[in-house]
């Protein structure tokens, strides 16, 4: 398999897996496997990091579109009202980068769905998502290249990667319903009264 073919495959795997909410955590594993199959050089690793970050970040517009399509019912939830209130403040963009870069846990999908329902500027959102995904790929792929063989040998006897992904997807889908039922506005107001650096939000913001 040529490097060009691998880059195309890595882009589409990153895009497709991240386009499905709560299913996108294995794309760096796939990218690491493809790199292992052709040998590893710094140039190839950097290219794969860039391609996977690009595919993963672009595909998150699907989650944004889902939130936008469901904006009427979701706008009544406190998490969406909180995202809308913070849309022009730094913490929401820092949170976007952190969640996009967070390994193993697809909490960023909750934010993108909520951002779509809150109709946050998609161009600005995409910029910060790409930064987060670039950090994620830059951290995960080198680590996976070093540890993949031993980790795969541990997991393979108990379950396949597909089964593991399906189980995680079910768990995080259930968690999504729980997250959208929590009164995040009330929690944030309590936090802002205790943490002075947090941006102030008022009742009229909602």
Phi and psi restraints in degrees (value plus and minus 20) as a CYANA .aco file:
   2 UNK   PHI     -99.6   -59.6
   2 UNK   PSI     142.7   182.7
   3 UNK   PHI     -82.3   -42.3
   3 UNK   PSI     -59.6   -19.6
   4 UNK   PHI     -80.4   -40.4
   4 UNK   PSI     -65.0   -25.0
   5 UNK   PHI     -83.7   -43.7
   5 UNK   PSI     -60.8   -20.8
   6 UNK   PHI     -84.1   -44.1
   6 UNK   PSI     -61.2   -21.2
   7 UNK   PHI     -83.6   -43.6
   7 UNK   PSI     -61.6   -21.6
   8 UNK   PHI     -83.3   -43.3
   8 UNK   PSI     -65.7   -25.7
   9 UNK   PHI     -83.1   -43.1
   9 UNK   PSI     -63.5   -23.5
  10 UNK   PHI     -82.5   -42.5
  10 UNK   PSI     -59.3   -19.3
  11 UNK   PHI     -82.3   -42.3
  11 UNK   PSI     -68.9   -28.9
  12 UNK   PHI     -88.8   -48.8
  12 UNK   PSI     -57.4   -17.4
  13 UNK   PHI     -84.9   -44.9
  13 UNK   PSI     -62.6   -22.6
  14 UNK   PHI     -82.5   -42.5
  14 UNK   PSI     -62.3   -22.3
  15 UNK   PHI     -87.2   -47.2
  15 UNK   PSI     -71.9   -31.9
  16 UNK   PHI     -85.3   -45.3
  16 UNK   PSI     -64.5   -24.5
  17 UNK   PHI     -86.9   -46.9
  17 UNK   PSI     -54.3   -14.3
  18 UNK   PHI    -102.3   -62.3
  18 UNK   PSI     -39.0     1.0
  19 UNK   PHI     -91.0   -51.0
  19 UNK   PSI     -42.1    -2.1
  20 UNK   PHI    -112.5   -72.5
  20 UNK   PSI      91.3   131.3
  21 UNK   PHI     -73.6   -33.6
  21 UNK   PSI     113.2   153.2
  22 UNK   PHI      54.7    94.7
  22 UNK   PSI     -10.7    29.3
  23 UNK   PHI    -133.8   -93.8
  23 UNK   PSI     -16.9    23.1
  24 UNK   PHI    -112.1   -72.1
  24 UNK   PSI      -3.1    36.9
  25 UNK   PHI    -106.0   -66.0
  25 UNK   PSI     -30.1     9.9
  26 UNK   PHI    -118.4   -78.4
  26 UNK   PSI     -19.2    20.8
  27 UNK   PHI     -88.9   -48.9
  27 UNK   PSI     -51.8   -11.8
  28 UNK   PHI     -92.3   -52.3
  28 UNK   PSI     -49.3    -9.3
  29 UNK   PHI     -84.0   -44.0
  29 UNK   PSI     -66.3   -26.3
  30 UNK   PHI     -80.3   -40.3
  30 UNK   PSI     -64.2   -24.2
  31 UNK   PHI     -82.1   -42.1
  31 UNK   PSI     -59.9   -19.9
  32 UNK   PHI     -84.2   -44.2
  32 UNK   PSI     -59.5   -19.5
  33 UNK   PHI     -82.9   -42.9
  33 UNK   PSI     -62.4   -22.4
  34 UNK   PHI     -85.3   -45.3
  34 UNK   PSI     -57.0   -17.0
  35 UNK   PHI     -85.8   -45.8
  35 UNK   PSI     -61.3   -21.3
  36 UNK   PHI     -82.8   -42.8
  36 UNK   PSI     -50.5   -10.5
  37 UNK   PHI     -93.0   -53.0
  37 UNK   PSI     -40.4    -0.4
  38 UNK   PHI    -136.0   -96.0
  38 UNK   PSI     -19.1    20.9
  39 UNK   PHI      73.3   113.3
  39 UNK   PSI     143.8   183.8
  40 UNK   PHI    -142.9  -102.9
  40 UNK   PSI     110.0   150.0
  41 UNK   PHI    -155.6  -115.6
  41 UNK   PSI     139.1   179.1
  42 UNK   PHI     -79.3   -39.3
  42 UNK   PSI     -61.9   -21.9
  43 UNK   PHI     -80.7   -40.7
  43 UNK   PSI     -66.2   -26.2
  44 UNK   PHI     -85.3   -45.3
  44 UNK   PSI     -62.0   -22.0
  45 UNK   PHI     -82.1   -42.1
  45 UNK   PSI     -64.0   -24.0
  46 UNK   PHI     -83.4   -43.4
  46 UNK   PSI     -61.0   -21.0
  47 UNK   PHI     -82.7   -42.7
  47 UNK   PSI     -64.7   -24.7
  48 UNK   PHI     -86.4   -46.4
  48 UNK   PSI     -58.9   -18.9
  49 UNK   PHI     -79.0   -39.0
  49 UNK   PSI     -67.1   -27.1
  50 UNK   PHI     -84.6   -44.6
  50 UNK   PSI     -64.7   -24.7
  51 UNK   PHI     -86.0   -46.0
  51 UNK   PSI     -63.8   -23.8
  52 UNK   PHI     -86.7   -46.7
  52 UNK   PSI     -57.9   -17.9
  53 UNK   PHI     -84.7   -44.7
  53 UNK   PSI     -59.9   -19.9
  54 UNK   PHI     -86.1   -46.1
  54 UNK   PSI     -67.6   -27.6
  55 UNK   PHI     -83.1   -43.1
  55 UNK   PSI     -62.7   -22.7
  56 UNK   PHI     -87.2   -47.2
  56 UNK   PSI     -60.7   -20.7
  57 UNK   PHI     -92.1   -52.1
  57 UNK   PSI     -61.8   -21.8
  58 UNK   PHI     -82.3   -42.3
  58 UNK   PSI     -59.8   -19.8
  59 UNK   PHI     -87.8   -47.8
  59 UNK   PSI     -40.3    -0.3
  60 UNK   PHI     -87.7   -47.7
  60 UNK   PSI     -30.5     9.5
  61 UNK   PHI     -85.4   -45.4
  61 UNK   PSI     -41.5    -1.5
  62 UNK   PHI     -86.1   -46.1
  62 UNK   PSI     -64.8   -24.8
  63 UNK   PHI     -83.8   -43.8
  63 UNK   PSI     -60.4   -20.4
  64 UNK   PHI     -79.9   -39.9
  64 UNK   PSI     -65.2   -25.2
  65 UNK   PHI     -84.3   -44.3
  65 UNK   PSI     -56.9   -16.9
  66 UNK   PHI     -82.0   -42.0
  66 UNK   PSI     -65.2   -25.2
  67 UNK   PHI     -82.8   -42.8
  67 UNK   PSI     -59.7   -19.7
  68 UNK   PHI     -83.9   -43.9
  68 UNK   PSI     -61.6   -21.6
  69 UNK   PHI     -84.8   -44.8
  69 UNK   PSI     -49.8    -9.8
  70 UNK   PHI    -122.7   -82.7
  70 UNK   PSI      -1.1    38.9
  71 UNK   PHI     -82.1   -42.1
  71 UNK   PSI     -51.0   -11.0
  72 UNK   PHI     -82.1   -42.1
  72 UNK   PSI     -72.6   -32.6
  73 UNK   PHI     -94.5   -54.5
  73 UNK   PSI     -53.8   -13.8
  74 UNK   PHI     -93.1   -53.1
  74 UNK   PSI     -47.1    -7.1
  75 UNK   PHI     -84.8   -44.8
  75 UNK   PSI     -36.8     3.2
  76 UNK   PHI    -101.2   -61.2
  76 UNK   PSI     -31.7     8.3
  77 UNK   PHI    -102.6   -62.6
  77 UNK   PSI     129.6   169.6
  78 UNK   PHI     -89.2   -49.2
  78 UNK   PSI     -50.9   -10.9
  79 UNK   PHI     -85.5   -45.5
  79 UNK   PSI     -58.8   -18.8
  80 UNK   PHI     -90.7   -50.7
  80 UNK   PSI     -59.1   -19.1
  81 UNK   PHI     -83.4   -43.4
  81 UNK   PSI     -56.3   -16.3
  82 UNK   PHI     -88.9   -48.9
  82 UNK   PSI     -63.2   -23.2
  83 UNK   PHI     -80.0   -40.0
  83 UNK   PSI     -62.6   -22.6
  84 UNK   PHI     -83.6   -43.6
  84 UNK   PSI     -59.5   -19.5
  85 UNK   PHI     -87.7   -47.7
  85 UNK   PSI     -49.6    -9.6
  86 UNK   PHI    -119.0   -79.0
  86 UNK   PSI     -14.7    25.3
  87 UNK   PHI     -82.0   -42.0
  87 UNK   PSI     -44.8    -4.8
  88 UNK   PHI    -127.6   -87.6
  88 UNK   PSI      -0.6    39.4
  89 UNK   PHI    -139.4   -99.4
  89 UNK   PSI     130.6   170.6
  90 UNK   PHI     -79.1   -39.1
  90 UNK   PSI     -60.4   -20.4
  91 UNK   PHI     -76.5   -36.5
  91 UNK   PSI     -53.7   -13.7
  92 UNK   PHI     -88.5   -48.5
  92 UNK   PSI     -52.5   -12.5
  93 UNK   PHI     -99.6   -59.6
  93 UNK   PSI     -53.7   -13.7
  94 UNK   PHI     -83.8   -43.8
  94 UNK   PSI     -63.2   -23.2
  95 UNK   PHI     -82.6   -42.6
  95 UNK   PSI     -58.4   -18.4
  96 UNK   PHI     -79.2   -39.2
  96 UNK   PSI     -66.0   -26.0
  97 UNK   PHI     -84.3   -44.3
  97 UNK   PSI     -64.9   -24.9
  98 UNK   PHI     -82.7   -42.7
  98 UNK   PSI     -67.0   -27.0
  99 UNK   PHI     -88.7   -48.7
  99 UNK   PSI     -57.0   -17.0
 100 UNK   PHI     -85.0   -45.0
 100 UNK   PSI     -53.4   -13.4
 101 UNK   PHI    -107.8   -67.8
 101 UNK   PSI     -33.8     6.2
 102 UNK   PHI     -84.4   -44.4
 102 UNK   PSI     104.7   144.7
 103 UNK   PHI     -98.8   -58.8
 103 UNK   PSI     122.9   162.9
 104 UNK   PHI      63.2   103.2
 104 UNK   PSI     -50.1   -10.1
 105 UNK   PHI    -137.5   -97.5
 105 UNK   PSI      99.1   139.1
 106 UNK   PHI    -104.2   -64.2
 106 UNK   PSI      25.1    65.1
 107 UNK   PHI     -86.9   -46.9
 107 UNK   PSI     -39.9     0.1
 108 UNK   PHI     -83.6   -43.6
 108 UNK   PSI     -49.5    -9.5
 109 UNK   PHI     -81.6   -41.6
 109 UNK   PSI     -55.9   -15.9
 110 UNK   PHI     -81.6   -41.6
 110 UNK   PSI     -61.6   -21.6
 111 UNK   PHI     -86.9   -46.9
 111 UNK   PSI     -61.5   -21.5
 112 UNK   PHI     -87.6   -47.6
 112 UNK   PSI     -59.7   -19.7
 113 UNK   PHI     -83.0   -43.0
 113 UNK   PSI     -65.0   -25.0
 114 UNK   PHI     -84.3   -44.3
 114 UNK   PSI     -57.2   -17.2
 115 UNK   PHI     -85.6   -45.6
 115 UNK   PSI     -57.0   -17.0
 116 UNK   PHI     -85.4   -45.4
 116 UNK   PSI     -61.7   -21.7
 117 UNK   PHI     -86.8   -46.8
 117 UNK   PSI     -52.2   -12.2
 118 UNK   PHI    -105.8   -65.8
 118 UNK   PSI     -24.2    15.8
 119 UNK   PHI      34.4    74.4
 119 UNK   PSI      30.1    70.1
 120 UNK   PHI     -91.5   -51.5
 120 UNK   PSI     129.2   169.2
 121 UNK   PHI     -71.5   -31.5
 121 UNK   PSI      92.1   132.1
 122 UNK   PHI     -88.9   -48.9
 122 UNK   PSI     -51.9   -11.9
 123 UNK   PHI     -85.2   -45.2
 123 UNK   PSI     -65.0   -25.0
 124 UNK   PHI     -85.1   -45.1
 124 UNK   PSI     -61.8   -21.8
 125 UNK   PHI     -81.4   -41.4
 125 UNK   PSI     -63.6   -23.6
 126 UNK   PHI     -82.1   -42.1
 126 UNK   PSI     -56.2   -16.2
 127 UNK   PHI     -81.6   -41.6
 127 UNK   PSI     -66.5   -26.5
 128 UNK   PHI     -93.5   -53.5
 128 UNK   PSI     -52.9   -12.9
 129 UNK   PHI     -82.7   -42.7
 129 UNK   PSI     -63.9   -23.9
 130 UNK   PHI     -81.7   -41.7
 130 UNK   PSI     -61.8   -21.8
 131 UNK   PHI     -79.3   -39.3
 131 UNK   PSI     -65.3   -25.3
 132 UNK   PHI     -83.6   -43.6
 132 UNK   PSI     -63.9   -23.9
 133 UNK   PHI     -88.3   -48.3
 133 UNK   PSI     -52.6   -12.6
 134 UNK   PHI     -85.7   -45.7
 134 UNK   PSI     -60.9   -20.9
 135 UNK   PHI     -83.6   -43.6
 135 UNK   PSI     -63.7   -23.7
 136 UNK   PHI     -80.2   -40.2
 136 UNK   PSI     -69.8   -29.8
 137 UNK   PHI     -84.5   -44.5
 137 UNK   PSI     -58.5   -18.5
 138 UNK   PHI     -85.0   -45.0
 138 UNK   PSI     -51.2   -11.2
 139 UNK   PHI    -106.0   -66.0
 139 UNK   PSI     -65.4   -25.4
 140 UNK   PHI     -95.3   -55.3
 140 UNK   PSI     -64.3   -24.3
 141 UNK   PHI     -82.8   -42.8
 141 UNK   PSI     -66.9   -26.9
 142 UNK   PHI     -81.6   -41.6
 142 UNK   PSI     -58.9   -18.9
 143 UNK   PHI     -85.2   -45.2
 143 UNK   PSI     -63.5   -23.5
 144 UNK   PHI     -86.7   -46.7
 144 UNK   PSI     -54.7   -14.7
 145 UNK   PHI     -82.4   -42.4
 145 UNK   PSI     -54.4   -14.4
 146 UNK   PHI     -99.8   -59.8
 146 UNK   PSI     -52.2   -12.2
 147 UNK   PHI    -134.3   -94.3
 147 UNK   PSI     -25.2    14.8
 148 UNK   PHI     -77.8   -37.8
 148 UNK   PSI     -66.1   -26.1
 149 UNK   PHI     -77.4   -37.4
 149 UNK   PSI     -68.3   -28.3
 150 UNK   PHI     -89.5   -49.5
 150 UNK   PSI     -59.5   -19.5
 151 UNK   PHI     -85.5   -45.5
 151 UNK   PSI     -62.6   -22.6
 152 UNK   PHI     -83.3   -43.3
 152 UNK   PSI     -59.3   -19.3
 153 UNK   PHI     -84.8   -44.8
 153 UNK   PSI     -49.9    -9.9
 154 UNK   PHI     -94.5   -54.5
 154 UNK   PSI     -63.3   -23.3
 155 UNK   PHI    -101.2   -61.2
 155 UNK   PSI     -50.7   -10.7
 156 UNK   PHI     -79.2   -39.2
 156 UNK   PSI     -59.4   -19.4
 157 UNK   PHI     -85.9   -45.9
 157 UNK   PSI     -48.5    -8.5
 158 UNK   PHI    -109.5   -69.5
 158 UNK   PSI     -62.8   -22.8
 159 UNK   PHI    -181.5  -141.5
 159 UNK   PSI     134.4   174.4
 160 UNK   PHI     -99.9   -59.9
 160 UNK   PSI     145.2   185.2
 161 UNK   PHI     -82.9   -42.9
 161 UNK   PSI     -58.4   -18.4
 162 UNK   PHI     -82.4   -42.4
 162 UNK   PSI     -65.2   -25.2
 163 UNK   PHI     -81.3   -41.3
 163 UNK   PSI     -63.1   -23.1
 164 UNK   PHI     -81.0   -41.0
 164 UNK   PSI     -62.4   -22.4
 165 UNK   PHI     -85.1   -45.1
 165 UNK   PSI     -60.7   -20.7
 166 UNK   PHI     -84.3   -44.3
 166 UNK   PSI     -63.7   -23.7
 167 UNK   PHI     -80.5   -40.5
 167 UNK   PSI     -65.6   -25.6
 168 UNK   PHI     -83.1   -43.1
 168 UNK   PSI     -59.9   -19.9
 169 UNK   PHI     -81.5   -41.5
 169 UNK   PSI     -62.5   -22.5
 170 UNK   PHI     -83.9   -43.9
 170 UNK   PSI     -65.3   -25.3
 171 UNK   PHI     -80.4   -40.4
 171 UNK   PSI     -67.0   -27.0
 172 UNK   PHI     -94.9   -54.9
 172 UNK   PSI     -44.7    -4.7
 173 UNK   PHI     -87.6   -47.6
 173 UNK   PSI     -63.5   -23.5
 174 UNK   PHI     -82.5   -42.5
 174 UNK   PSI     -61.5   -21.5
 175 UNK   PHI     -83.0   -43.0
 175 UNK   PSI     -52.2   -12.2
 176 UNK   PHI     -80.9   -40.9
 176 UNK   PSI     -62.9   -22.9
 177 UNK   PHI     -82.5   -42.5
 177 UNK   PSI     -57.9   -17.9
 178 UNK   PHI     -86.2   -46.2
 178 UNK   PSI     -65.1   -25.1
 179 UNK   PHI     -80.1   -40.1
 179 UNK   PSI     -61.9   -21.9
 180 UNK   PHI     -96.6   -56.6
 180 UNK   PSI     -25.8    14.2
 181 UNK   PHI    -119.1   -79.1
 181 UNK   PSI     -29.3    10.7
 182 UNK   PHI     -99.1   -59.1
 182 UNK   PSI     122.2   162.2
 183 UNK   PHI    -102.5   -62.5
 183 UNK   PSI      65.1   105.1
 184 UNK   PHI     -90.1   -50.1
 184 UNK   PSI     -49.1    -9.1
 185 UNK   PHI     -82.3   -42.3
 185 UNK   PSI     -66.1   -26.1
 186 UNK   PHI     -81.2   -41.2
 186 UNK   PSI     -62.2   -22.2
 187 UNK   PHI     -83.8   -43.8
 187 UNK   PSI     -64.3   -24.3
 188 UNK   PHI     -84.9   -44.9
 188 UNK   PSI     -61.6   -21.6
 189 UNK   PHI     -79.8   -39.8
 189 UNK   PSI     -61.3   -21.3
 190 UNK   PHI     -83.7   -43.7
 190 UNK   PSI     -60.6   -20.6
 191 UNK   PHI     -87.5   -47.5
 191 UNK   PSI     -60.0   -20.0
 192 UNK   PHI     -88.9   -48.9
 192 UNK   PSI     -43.8    -3.8
 193 UNK   PHI     -96.4   -56.4
 193 UNK   PSI     -37.2     2.8
 194 UNK   PHI    -126.0   -86.0
 194 UNK   PSI     -46.5    -6.5
 195 UNK   PHI    -135.9   -95.9
 195 UNK   PSI      87.2   127.2
 196 UNK   PHI     -85.2   -45.2
 196 UNK   PSI     -47.6    -7.6
 197 UNK   PHI     -96.6   -56.6
 197 UNK   PSI     -34.4     5.6
 198 UNK   PHI     -90.6   -50.6
 198 UNK   PSI     118.4   158.4
 199 UNK   PHI     -79.8   -39.8
 199 UNK   PSI     121.5   161.5
 200 UNK   PHI     -98.2   -58.2
 200 UNK   PSI     116.8   156.8
 201 UNK   PHI    -142.3  -102.3
 201 UNK   PSI     127.4   167.4
 202 UNK   PHI    -140.9  -100.9
 202 UNK   PSI     147.0   187.0
 203 UNK   PHI     -79.9   -39.9
 203 UNK   PSI     -53.7   -13.7
 204 UNK   PHI     -89.1   -49.1
 204 UNK   PSI     -33.8     6.2
 205 UNK   PHI     -87.5   -47.5
 205 UNK   PSI     -36.6     3.4
